[in-house]
Amino acid sequence: MLLVGMLDSPYVRRAAVTATLLDVPVEHRSVSVFRHMDEFRAINPLIKAPSLVTDAGTVISESLLIIQHFEDVAGRSLRPVESAARERDLALTGIAIVAADKAVAIEYERKRPEAQRYAPWQERIVTQLHTALDLLDAAAKEGALSAGPELLPCDIAAAIAWGFCRFVIPDVAPAERWPALAAQAAACEALEVFKTWPIDRE
Ligand SMILES: N[C@@H](CCC(=O)N[C@@H](CS)C(=O)NCC(=O)O)C(=O)O
């Protein structure tokens, strides 16, 4: 299987870390959706990262679906089995994905020429990001997010979303404002599986 996309994408990185934890072997190709558009388009005309090319040659977009395919191949999932824990994981994973979505939106807004930026929209997405980070920090503080020993999807998603914020928009995500989340993410980043898929490999 071939996972396509750069590891500075929180979606690509989440998929890569999950594949390793599920023991699903993936080859990784670091192709940029911006700098290598033609190369990306040849793999997936949608030019979305991550893209997965399965062993059968099928192209799958969207990280959640790619992870679902990894689970199908592995015959297991990283989600807890017990229903309350499972629900909590789904809720926290969703919050972490929203955090990543909003951080990406903030980064993309910054690509616009100054005159084409719309301040009320920028304020909205920063507020949404901060709300998501508040919720993740509270979860980390009460121990609902951790760095293992068994990593859950929410642990992975939260740590990766936080790492992405610190990497691309550190000015709107100061570490001292969300210390429990920052500590949880730092503990995850120290793990071998996170080091295998570093955010800044390229
Ligand atoms: N919901 C998607 C989001 C993926 C996404 O937005 N990826 C960005 C890179 S971080 C991308 O492909 N951007 C180019 C574009 O949207 O045209 C997922 O979970 O895979």
The ligand as a Gaussian input file, in Angstrom:
#p B3LYP/6-31G(d) Opt

LIG

0 1
 N      -10.899000      15.591000       5.742000
 C       -9.667000      15.334000       5.045000
 C       -8.792000      16.590000       5.113000
 C       -7.525000      16.418000       4.303000
 C       -6.922000      17.758000       3.916000
 O       -7.556000      18.813000       3.951000
 N       -5.653000      17.698000       3.472000
 C       -4.986000      18.892000       2.999000
 C       -3.512000      18.824000       3.329000
 S       -3.280000      19.027000       5.071000
 C       -5.158000      18.977000       1.504000
 O       -5.252000      17.963000       0.831000
 N       -5.210000      20.199000       0.985000
 C       -5.373000      20.475000      -0.403000
 C       -6.791000      20.734000      -0.782000
 O       -7.690000      20.645000       0.077000
 O       -7.019000      21.061000      -1.952000
 C       -8.980000      14.112000       5.637000
 O       -9.260000      13.786000       6.804000
 O       -8.193000      13.436000       4.942000

